[in-house]
């Protein structure tokens, strides 16, 4: 049978059959994202160990009509390879629309509920046009270049468009320590590195407690409700960070009488 397929079908047709078979196999494990990752041959489990964290954070969206945007398709310049994680997300979220883009043309890998565009993650014009088309994604996953300044710039452009209650994820944060990606293994708090930049949001979670009368909270103070750091993975949860202090009033300690 395999020999017949090889002789009588084009590479493209064989690939499409392979991807459909994987999708059918994944249906047997609807609540096991790690198993789905292995079936779809994505490195998000096995090479990395992201899927247990994803399942914990994403389970509330499992059966919702969400829009998920993943940066980076995979397969490098080969137009027929990549999209493994996109197909995994399609299997896990049965009612989701999946969007992605890559610097290479990956349009061959599009299928029902998966749309792929060509563009750069640091092209502000492209990203803003993309967001206009998607209209408030619930989940954004940066699995793109992993270059430190790219990751930071992309976050600053896309995070404001993320739906309230949504989640923004940065993968492969080990590049925060690699000089060839703009990182550092000695200056851990440099704000131009991935880890240094995102650690900078931690205090903002508690801006209500600052002893700074008249403090004017910034956008991230007001819209980040939690940040989770895992091995090579950062998860940022968006929401209204308006829980009042149990003691401070307008960033001042009450006057004792």
C-alpha positions in Angstrom: 0.0 0.0 0.0 2.8 2.4 0.9 4.7 1.6 -2.3 1.5 2.2 -4.3 1.0 5.6 -2.6 4.6 6.6 -3.2 4.4 5.7 -6.9 1.0 7.2 -7.7 0.6 10.2 -5.4 2.5 13.5 -5.4 4.5 14.5 -2.3 1.9 17.1 -1.6 -1.0 14.6 -1.7 1.0 12.1 0.5 1.6 14.8 3.1 -2.0 15.8 3.2 -3.1 12.2 3.7 -0.5 11.9 6.5 -1.8 15.0 8.2 -5.4 13.8 8.0 -4.5 10.4 9.5 -2.7 12.1 12.4 -5.8 14.2 13.0 -8.0 11.1 13.2 -5.6 9.4 15.6 -5.6 12.5 17.8 -9.4 12.2 18.2 -8.8 9.2 20.4 -7.1 11.5 23.0 -9.3 14.6 23.2 -8.1 15.7 26.7 -4.4 14.7 26.4 -2.5 17.5 24.8 0.9 15.7 25.3 -0.3 12.7 23.4 -1.7 14.9 20.7 1.7 16.6 20.4 3.4 13.2 19.9 0.9 12.2 17.3 1.2 15.4 15.3 5.0 15.3 15.6 5.4 18.8 17.2 8.3 19.4 19.5 6.1 21.0 22.2 6.3 17.7 24.0 9.3 15.3 24.1 11.9 17.8 22.9 10.3 20.5 25.0 7.8 19.8 27.8 5.4 22.7 27.2 2.1 20.8 26.8 1.5 20.0 30.5 1.7 23.8 31.2 -0.5 24.5 28.2 -3.1 22.1 29.2 -3.3 23.6 32.7 -3.7 27.2 31.3 -5.8 26.4 28.2 -8.3 23.9 29.5 -10.9 26.6 30.2 -10.9 27.4 26.4 -11.2 23.7 25.3 -14.7 23.9 23.9 -15.0 27.6 23.3 -15.0 29.4 19.9 -11.6 31.1 20.4 -9.1 32.5 18.0 -5.5 31.3 18.5 -2.5 33.0 16.8 0.8 31.2 16.8 3.9 33.0 15.4 6.0 30.7 13.4 4.9 27.7 11.3 8.1 25.6 11.3 9.8 23.7 8.5 12.0 26.6 7.6 12.1 27.5 3.8 10.5 24.2 2.7 6.9 25.2 1.7 5.5 21.7 2.4 6.9 21.1 5.9 5.8 22.6 9.2 2.4 23.3 10.8 2.6 20.4 13.2 1.7 22.5 16.3 -1.1 24.2 14.3 -2.7 20.9 13.6 -2.3 19.9 17.3 -4.2 23.1 18.3 -6.9 22.3 15.8 -7.3 18.8 17.4 -7.3 20.1 20.9 -9.7 23.1 20.3 -12.5 21.7 18.1 -14.3 25.0 17.8 -11.2 27.3 17.4 -10.0 29.3 14.5 -6.2 28.9 14.2 -4.1 31.6 12.7 -0.3 31.7 12.0 2.3 33.4 9.9 5.9 32.8 8.9 8.6 34.6 7.0 8.4 31.8 4.4 5.4 31.0 2.3 3.5 28.2 4.1 0.2 28.6 2.4 0.2 24.9 1.3 -0.3 23.9 4.9 -3.6 25.8 5.3 -6.6 23.7 5.9 -10.1 24.1 7.4 -9.8 26.2 10.5 -6.1 26.9 9.9 -5.1 30.1 8.1 -1.5 30.9 7.4 0.0 34.2 6.2 3.4 35.4 5.2 5.0 38.1 7.2 7.6 39.1 9.9 7.0 39.3 13.6 8.7 42.7 13.7 6.8 44.2 10.8 4.4 46.5 12.7 2.2 47.3 9.7 1.8 43.6 8.9 1.0 42.8 12.6 -1.6 45.5 12.9 -3.3 44.4 9.6 -3.3 40.8 10.9 -4.9 41.8 14.2 -7.6 43.7 12.3 -8.4 40.5 10.4 -8.3 38.2 13.5 -10.1 40.7 15.9 -9.2 40.0 19.5 -7.3 36.6 19.7 -7.8 34.7 22.9 -4.4 33.0 22.8 -1.2 34.3 21.2 1.9 32.0 21.2 5.3 33.4 20.1 7.3 30.5 18.6 9.0 32.7 16.1 12.6 33.9 15.7 13.3 33.8 19.5 15.6 36.8 19.0 15.3 38.9 22.2 14.4 42.2 20.7 12.0 40.5 18.3 10.1 38.9 21.1 9.8 42.1 23.1 8.7 44.2 20.1 6.1 41.7 19.0 4.7 41.5 22.6 4.4 45.3 22.8 2.5 45.4 19.4 0.3 42.4 20.0 -0.5 42.2 23.7 -2.9 45.2 23.6 -5.0 43.4 21.0 -5.3 40.2 23.1 -8.7 39.6 24.5 -9.3 40.3 28.1 -9.1 37.0 29.9 -6.7 35.8 27.2 -3.2 34.4 27.4 0.1 35.4 25.8 2.9 32.8 25.7 6.6 33.1 24.9 8.4 29.9 24.0 12.1 29.0 24.0 13.1 31.7 26.5 16.5 30.0 26.8 17.6 32.5 24.2 17.4 35.2 26.9 20.9 33.8 27.9 22.4 33.5 24.4 24.5 36.3 23.1 23.9 35.4 19.4 20.2 36.0 20.1 20.7 39.2 22.0 20.7 37.7 25.4 23.2 37.5 28.3 24.3 34.8 30.8 25.8 37.4 33.2 23.4 40.4 33.3 20.2 38.6 34.2 18.1 41.8 34.7 18.9 43.5 31.5 15.5 44.8 30.2 16.5 44.2 26.6 16.5 40.4 27.3 13.4 38.3 27.4 13.7 37.3 31.0 14.8 40.7 32.2 11.9 42.4 30.3 9.2 40.1 31.6 10.5 40.0 35.2 10.0 43.8 35.0 6.3 43.3 35.1 6.2 41.5 38.4 6.1 44.5 40.7 3.3 46.0 38.6 1.0 43.2 39.7 1.1 45.0 43.1 0.9 48.6 42.0 -1.9 49.2 44.4 0.6 48.7 47.2 3.3 51.2 46.0 4.0 53.9 48.5 3.9 56.5 45.8 1.0 59.1 46.2 -0.5 60.0 42.9 1.1 56.9 41.1 -0.3 56.6 37.6 -0.4 52.9 36.7 0.7 52.0 33.2 -1.1 49.8 30.7 0.7 46.6 31.8 0.0 47.4 35.5 -3.7 47.6 34.7 -3.9 44.6 32.3 -1.6 41.8 33.5 -3.1 39.7 36.3 -0.5 37.0 36.5 2.8 35.8 35.0 4.0 32.2 35.1 7.6 31.3 34.5 8.5 27.8 33.5 11.6 26.2 32.0 12.0 28.0 28.7 8.4 29.2 28.8 6.6 32.4 30.0 2.8 32.6 30.3 1.2 36.1 30.7 -2.5 36.2 31.6 -4.4 39.3 30.6 -7.2 40.8 32.7 -8.3 43.8 34.7 -5.8 44.2 37.5 -8.1 46.2 39.7 -8.1 44.4 43.0 -7.8 47.1 45.6 -5.3 47.1 48.4 -6.4 45.9 51.8 -4.5 48.8 53.4 -3.2 51.5 51.0 -5.5 54.2 49.8 -4.5 55.9 46.5 -0.9 54.6 47.1 -0.8 56.2 50.5 -0.9 54.7 54.0 -4.0 55.9 55.8 -3.3 58.6 58.4 -3.7 57.3 61.9 -5.7 59.4 64.3 
